Amino acid sequence: MKRTNVLLLMILTSFFANAYEVSPIYQLLETVGDKSQSTYTIKNIEHEDIVVEVFVYGVEIINGEELLTSADKEFLVLPPQAKVKAGGYQKFRIRYLSAQALDQTKPYRVVFKQIKLNKPQQDVSEVEMLIDFSTLAYVSPPKTEAKPIAWIENDQLVIRNQGQRVLDLGQMTFEFKTEKGNESTTWERFANQAGLYLLPGYNATLSLDGELSNAQAVEIDYQP
């Protein structure tokens, strides 16, 4: 098991993502059926071949930190390791296999780790930077729903997911009641303050600016 500061991990993932690219960053999976599987694509933008191995970790958030526990046996990843040619692409298939019964969405980290290649006659003074690229996979039971509610508290917007499924905040719109009347806006206005997805039982607390800073109430519309 290992602990990782959530914000730090997100920053490192973004900063070091220039050696190779992984897409998508987020996966929305289900425990069974066609939606229990998906694919990742790696693009090697380096001028040399790279080797990448895939690891999966279960995520538990404790006091703002991620507690990561190996979950390799809960997923089938094909191939588990691959060489990606310079300027080339490689697809990885992932499938959730665990027989564990989930009552709500469970988050996982799917981490792509670059492996050092043995290079003949390598200059001992040469520094080789190996890159880990971390993505998020959300596994949900079928036929579950996200149920967002929102309110104004201490001049901030609070959103809570009362459902059993991860909430896609990007699919929400807001109508605020202000001193000058009603003002409508989308999630894009707040996207720089929080991640795109909100787990069941969690809150997102967001600052309000401009005319919204004196908002008295808010109504939401969620269209998954």
Buried (B, 14 or more C-beta within 10 A) or exposed (E): EEEBEEEEBBEBBEEBBEBBEBEEBBBBBBBEEEBBBBEBEBBBBBEEEBBBBBBBBBBBEEEEBBBBEEBEEBBBBEEEEBBBEEEEEBEBEBEBEBEEEBEBBBBBBBBBBBEEEEEEEEEEEEEEEEBBBBBBBBBBBEEBEBBBEBEBEEEEBBBBBEBBBBBBBEBBEBBBBBEEEEBEEEBEBBEEEBEBBBBBEEEBEBEBEEEBEEBEEBEBEBEE
